[in-house]
Amino acid sequence: MTSNRKNLIRIIVSAAAFIAVFVTHIFTENLAPWWAWFIVFAAIYIVIGYDVLILAAKNIAHGKIFDENFLMIAATVGAFAILEYTEAVAVMLFYQVGEFFQSYAVGRSRRSIAALMDICPETACVLTEDGEKTVDPSEVEIGSTVIVRAGERVPIDGTVTEGSGLLDCSALTGESAPVSVEAGDAVLSGSINKSDVLRIRTEKPYSDSTVSKILELVENASSKKAKSENFITRFAAIYTPAVVGLAVILAVLPPLIIGYNVPSVWTDWVTRALTFLVVSCPCALVISVPMSFFGGIGAASKHGILVKGGNYLELLGKTDTVVLDKTGTVTKGSFEVVNVFCADGVTREELLETAAAAESFSLHPVARSIVAAADGFVPRPCASAREIAGRGVCARVGDDEILCGNLLLMAENNVEAQAADEAVGTVVYVAVNGKFAGALEIADAVKEDSASALAELRSQGVKTVMLTGDNRAAAERVAAAVGVDEFRAELLPDQKVEAVEDLLAKRSGGGKRNRNAAVGGSVAFVGDGINDAPVLSRADVGIAMGGIGSDAAIEAADIVLMNDKLSQIVLARKIAKKTVGIVRQNIVFALLVKVAVLVLAACGIANMWLAVFADVGVAVLAILNAMRALKVKKTASEVHVGQSG
């Protein structure tokens, strides 16, 4: 049984017992001595508040005296001291309800490191004088030769000595396009071999390899990320010693002035002081603050935005810099034919049909995108085809010989191809029977709502930065299409972390900001891949794409967008700002009422029941106000942004 469920059962049982005993006490108070009722209520008090008692004792033992736990103990024990035991139990019960909501809102802890372990090779096949030997990657020495077969992960960074083929590096760079490698090319650990057997000479020890570094980055980034301090704790650090000091003064100073030798005077002022302590208990704050954040989290979840804690809503509300991964975040993460360049006398339909026929046998993502672009056409059947590593394909379709590949393939077959210099994506040139037929530009398509969502963020004074492991030309094309303020390309995971570290260091510095930007704003990072997990953990707010995002990214993130739309960030910030506004309203309202009642209690006007009624009444009003966070209406522009995707 989880801790939250145990606490919920304890609250329900204690509340039921308290109501039953309280009602019985009202109608049969005189049928039992006061000490009997005291014992019954004290038993309920211990059941509902034993953890607060223990925590307060531990904090006092460690020198942390004035926190909310001490305040709760001082107020409720004070109530028992003046025989107001019903109020004591009621106050503790309200406090535990607030703590439960806060704990529930935070949710379960993330398992980012455990999820990342999937990219870590468990074994390495080393070539020795006696043949192949399977060992732990950490045992492989620099200069050893490791064998990586199709479907296996590269265990250690190194250089290909024999073999050629394609590597899936998406776990490292986030880019879905396989990388073609041959002898002499460097390869990174964690990459998956998608084709022939590779022999790799190791260049680093396992501890310095890329896959090991990523795991270390997540662990270090998580530890460096400061936790948002609980408001009640910060408030209690000032409020608690103040009210305790005032209570002591109230109990001692007036009797010394009025008549220190009159017992009734001491009794009167000590009772006032204890009542003052009971009144001072900030139930409205303790309950309404987590309730407000809980309401905001609930509102976000209705729109497919999962927030892992109220503190992340608070941080998102004051975010003034949003950093984005490219592939799968700003773009769809899948290849499409974005441009068709036809040679004279060749139609678009003919070019697509020809290319699709040649590529129909291949499972390569580029080939699949060409076949998909020809959907609706009927390509001729491919009689035979062979793939030329690092070049493209050569296929026989009917009586025609078709070449599909890069400029090197065209040059090697004496085809005079017209280079598509304006293209920034992957270009596949097509030739039929030695004659150039045209070219197809393949690129990762931009999501429909990316540009409008980022424009909305910029209008709110939010700076947008795109980080990607892709080449600069592709990054520049996407950056121009969506209108980010700046971008950085060809980055590995550790370089993405460094880029965010730079932004975190500059956030409190000089520099002209949009007047709408939040003061002392936070930095949010949006990503979807395993390679994004370290930077998701390091940013003030990590936001992951929940639909296509990796498990590691989702676990490392603080907020998850289940429909993968960037427009959800705009809505999430609106919910966050509304929630924080409600929290501030509740804090101001509760403190104003609290100060007024404290003055009345000090003057002896407010009795215990009036004090508890005022406190509970404020709490109820604050909770009702907090419930407004559950409802968030989209404006016309936000509906347009959301529907564009």
ChimeraX attribute file (.defattr): number of C-alpha atoms within 10 A of each C-alpha:
attribute: neighborCount
match mode: 1-to-1
recipient: residues
	/A:1	5
	/A:2	7
	/A:3	11
	/A:4	15
	/A:5	12
	/A:6	10
	/A:7	17
	/A:8	16
	/A:9	12
	/A:10	16
	/A:11	20
	/A:12	14
	/A:13	14
	/A:14	21
	/A:15	19
	/A:16	12
	/A:17	14
	/A:18	20
	/A:19	13
	/A:20	11
	/A:21	16
	/A:22	17
	/A:23	11
	/A:24	11
	/A:25	15
	/A:26	9
	/A:27	9
	/A:28	10
	/A:29	13
	/A:30	9
	/A:31	8
	/A:32	10
	/A:33	9
	/A:34	11
	/A:35	10
	/A:36	10
	/A:37	18
	/A:38	15
	/A:39	12
	/A:40	14
	/A:41	23
	/A:42	18
	/A:43	14
	/A:44	19
	/A:45	23
	/A:46	15
	/A:47	14
	/A:48	23
	/A:49	21
	/A:50	12
	/A:51	13
	/A:52	19
	/A:53	14
	/A:54	12
	/A:55	13
	/A:56	22
	/A:57	17
	/A:58	13
	/A:59	15
	/A:60	15
	/A:61	10
	/A:62	9
	/A:63	9
	/A:64	13
	/A:65	18
	/A:66	20
	/A:67	21
	/A:68	23
	/A:69	23
	/A:70	22
	/A:71	25
	/A:72	26
	/A:73	21
	/A:74	18
	/A:75	26
	/A:76	27
	/A:77	21
	/A:78	21
	/A:79	25
	/A:80	19
	/A:81	13
	/A:82	14
	/A:83	15
	/A:84	18
	/A:85	22
	/A:86	22
	/A:87	21
	/A:88	24
	/A:89	26
	/A:90	19
	/A:91	24
	/A:92	22
	/A:93	22
	/A:94	19
	/A:95	24
	/A:96	22
	/A:97	22
	/A:98	21
	/A:99	17
	/A:100	20
	/A:101	21
	/A:102	23
	/A:103	18
	/A:104	18
	/A:105	22
	/A:106	19
	/A:107	13
	/A:108	12
	/A:109	9
	/A:110	15
	/A:111	14
	/A:112	23
	/A:113	20
	/A:114	12
	/A:115	19
	/A:116	24
	/A:117	15
	/A:118	14
	/A:119	22
	/A:120	20
	/A:121	19
	/A:122	13
	/A:123	18
	/A:124	24
	/A:125	21
	/A:126	23
	/A:127	16
	/A:128	11
	/A:129	6
	/A:130	6
	/A:131	8
	/A:132	14
	/A:133	14
	/A:134	13
	/A:135	13
	/A:136	14
	/A:137	21
	/A:138	14
	/A:139	12
	/A:140	22
	/A:141	15
	/A:142	15
	/A:143	14
	/A:144	15
	/A:145	24
	/A:146	27
	/A:147	21
	/A:148	21
	/A:149	17
	/A:150	15
	/A:151	15
	/A:152	18
	/A:153	24
	/A:154	29
	/A:155	33
	/A:156	33
	/A:157	24
	/A:158	26
	/A:159	22
	/A:160	22
	/A:161	17
	/A:162	14
	/A:163	15
	/A:164	21
	/A:165	20
	/A:166	21
	/A:167	24
	/A:168	22
	/A:169	22
	/A:170	20
	/A:171	21
	/A:172	22
	/A:173	21
	/A:174	25
	/A:175	22
	/A:176	18
	/A:177	21
	/A:178	19
	/A:179	17
	/A:180	16
	/A:181	20
	/A:182	18
	/A:183	15
	/A:184	15
	/A:185	13
	/A:186	16
	/A:187	24
	/A:188	19
	/A:189	22
	/A:190	27
	/A:191	29
	/A:192	23
	/A:193	24
	/A:194	19
	/A:195	18
	/A:196	15
	/A:197	17
	/A:198	24
	/A:199	22
	/A:200	29
	/A:201	23
	/A:202	24
	/A:203	19
	/A:204	17
	/A:205	18
	/A:206	22
	/A:207	13
	/A:208	12
	/A:209	19
	/A:210	24
	/A:211	27
	/A:212	20
	/A:213	16
	/A:214	26
	/A:215	21
	/A:216	14
	/A:217	21
	/A:218	26
	/A:219	16
	/A:220	14
	/A:221	18
	/A:222	20
	/A:223	12
	/A:224	12
	/A:225	13
	/A:226	11
	/A:227	11
	/A:228	13
	/A:229	9
	/A:230	13
	/A:231	14
	/A:232	16
	/A:233	16
	/A:234	12
	/A:235	13
	/A:236	19
	/A:237	17
	/A:238	12
	/A:239	20
	/A:240	25
	/A:241	16
	/A:242	12
	/A:243	20
	/A:244	20
	/A:245	12
	/A:246	16
	/A:247	21
	/A:248	16
	/A:249	15
	/A:250	20
	/A:251	23
	/A:252	16
	/A:253	13
	/A:254	15
	/A:255	21
	/A:256	13
	/A:257	8
	/A:258	11
	/A:259	12
	/A:260	14
	/A:261	10
	/A:262	11
	/A:263	10
	/A:264	12
	/A:265	17
	/A:266	20
	/A:267	13
	/A:268	13
	/A:269	23
	/A:270	21
	/A:271	20
	/A:272	24
	/A:273	25
	/A:274	28
	/A:275	28
	/A:276	33
	/A:277	28
	/A:278	30
	/A:279	33
	/A:280	26
	/A:281	26
	/A:282	27
	/A:283	26
	/A:284	27
	/A:285	27
	/A:286	23
	/A:287	24
	/A:288	29
	/A:289	29
	/A:290	30
	/A:291	29
	/A:292	31
	/A:293	32
	/A:294	27
	/A:295	24
	/A:296	30
	/A:297	27
	/A:298	20
	/A:299	24
	/A:300	27
	/A:301	17
	/A:302	12
	/A:303	15
	/A:304	18
	/A:305	24
	/A:306	22
	/A:307	25
	/A:308	21
	/A:309	22
	/A:310	28
	/A:311	23
	/A:312	21
	/A:313	29
	/A:314	23
	/A:315	21
	/A:316	28
	/A:317	22
	/A:318	21
	/A:319	23
	/A:320	26
	/A:321	24
	/A:322	25
	/A:323	27
	/A:324	23
	/A:325	23
	/A:326	28
	/A:327	27
	/A:328	24
	/A:329	24
	/A:330	27
	/A:331	20
	/A:332	19
	/A:333	21
	/A:334	18
	/A:335	23
	/A:336	22
	/A:337	23
	/A:338	15
	/A:339	14
	/A:340	18
	/A:341	21
	/A:342	19
	/A:343	18
	/A:344	9
	/A:345	7
	/A:346	13
	/A:347	15
	/A:348	15
	/A:349	16
	/A:350	16
	/A:351	22
	/A:352	27
	/A:353	22
	/A:354	27
	/A:355	30
	/A:356	28
	/A:357	23
	/A:358	31
	/A:359	28
	/A:360	20
	/A:361	19
	/A:362	16
	/A:363	10
	/A:364	14
	/A:365	16
	/A:366	23
	/A:367	24
	/A:368	17
	/A:369	20
	/A:370	25
	/A:371	25
	/A:372	17
	/A:373	18
	/A:374	21
	/A:375	12
	/A:376	9
	/A:377	14
	/A:378	13
	/A:379	20
	/A:380	14
	/A:381	15
	/A:382	19
	/A:383	13
	/A:384	13
	/A:385	20
	/A:386	14
	/A:387	15
	/A:388	12
	/A:389	13
	/A:390	17
	/A:391	18
	/A:392	21
	/A:393	21
	/A:394	20
	/A:395	23
	/A:396	19
	/A:397	19
	/A:398	12
	/A:399	8
	/A:400	14
	/A:401	16
	/A:402	26
	/A:403	31
	/A:404	28
	/A:405	23
	/A:406	20
	/A:407	21
	/A:408	14
	/A:409	21
	/A:410	23
	/A:411	11
	/A:412	9
	/A:413	13
	/A:414	12
	/A:415	20
	/A:416	13
	/A:417	19
	/A:418	15
	/A:419	14
	/A:420	16
	/A:421	7
	/A:422	7
	/A:423	18
	/A:424	18
	/A:425	20
	/A:426	18
	/A:427	24
	/A:428	24
	/A:429	26
	/A:430	32
	/A:431	27
	/A:432	20
	/A:433	13
	/A:434	16
	/A:435	17
	/A:436	22
	/A:437	26
	/A:438	26
	/A:439	26
	/A:440	27
	/A:441	22
	/A:442	24
	/A:443	25
	/A:444	24
	/A:445	18
	/A:446	22
	/A:447	19
	/A:448	20
	/A:449	22
	/A:450	25
	/A:451	23
	/A:452	21
	/A:453	25
	/A:454	25
	/A:455	18
	/A:456	18
	/A:457	20
	/A:458	21
	/A:459	13
	/A:460	16
	/A:461	18
	/A:462	24
	/A:463	21
	/A:464	21
	/A:465	21
	/A:466	24
	/A:467	28
	/A:468	25
	/A:469	23
	/A:470	21
	/A:471	14
	/A:472	16
	/A:473	13
	/A:474	18
	/A:475	23
	/A:476	18
	/A:477	16
	/A:478	24
	/A:479	22
	/A:480	13
	/A:481	12
	/A:482	20
	/A:483	18
	/A:484	22
	/A:485	14
	/A:486	14
	/A:487	20
	/A:488	20
	/A:489	19
	/A:490	14
	/A:491	18
	/A:492	20
	/A:493	25
	/A:494	17
	/A:495	17
	/A:496	24
	/A:497	24
	/A:498	15
	/A:499	18
	/A:500	22
	/A:501	15
	/A:502	11
	/A:503	18
	/A:504	19
	/A:505	10
	/A:506	11
	/A:507	16
	/A:508	12
	/A:509	10
	/A:510	7
	/A:511	7
	/A:512	6
	/A:513	13
	/A:514	13
	/A:515	9
	/A:516	12
	/A:517	18
	/A:518	17
	/A:519	13
	/A:520	11
	/A:521	19
	/A:522	22
	/A:523	24
	/A:524	27
	/A:525	26
	/A:526	29
	/A:527	32
	/A:528	32
	/A:529	26
	/A:530	27
	/A:531	30
	/A:532	35
	/A:533	33
	/A:534	31
	/A:535	32
	/A:536	35
	/A:537	28
	/A:538	29
	/A:539	28
	/A:540	24
	/A:541	26
	/A:542	28
	/A:543	30
	/A:544	32
	/A:545	25
	/A:546	24
	/A:547	15
	/A:548	18
	/A:549	22
	/A:550	22
	/A:551	21
	/A:552	27
	/A:553	31
	/A:554	31
	/A:555	25
	/A:556	30
	/A:557	32
	/A:558	25
	/A:559	28
	/A:560	29
	/A:561	28
	/A:562	19
	/A:563	16
	/A:564	25
	/A:565	26
	/A:566	25
	/A:567	27
	/A:568	23
	/A:569	23
	/A:570	19
	/A:571	23
	/A:572	27
	/A:573	20
	/A:574	19
	/A:575	27
	/A:576	27
	/A:577	20
	/A:578	23
	/A:579	31
	/A:580	23
	/A:581	17
	/A:582	22
	/A:583	24
	/A:584	14
	/A:585	15
	/A:586	24
	/A:587	18
	/A:588	12
	/A:589	16
	/A:590	21
	/A:591	16
	/A:592	12
	/A:593	13
	/A:594	22
	/A:595	13
	/A:596	10
	/A:597	23
	/A:598	22
	/A:599	14
	/A:600	16
	/A:601	24
	/A:602	21
	/A:603	13
	/A:604	16
	/A:605	14
	/A:606	20
	/A:607	17
	/A:608	20
	/A:609	14
	/A:610	14
	/A:611	23
	/A:612	22
	/A:613	14
	/A:614	18
	/A:615	24
	/A:616	18
	/A:617	13
	/A:618	23
	/A:619	22
	/A:620	16
	/A:621	16
	/A:622	25
	/A:623	21
	/A:624	14
	/A:625	17
	/A:626	26
	/A:627	21
	/A:628	16
	/A:629	27
	/A:630	20
	/A:631	15
	/A:632	18
	/A:633	11
	/A:634	12
	/A:635	10
	/A:636	9
	/A:637	11
	/A:638	19
	/A:639	13
	/A:640	15
	/A:641	25
	/A:642	21
	/A:643	12
	/A:644	16
	/A:645	16
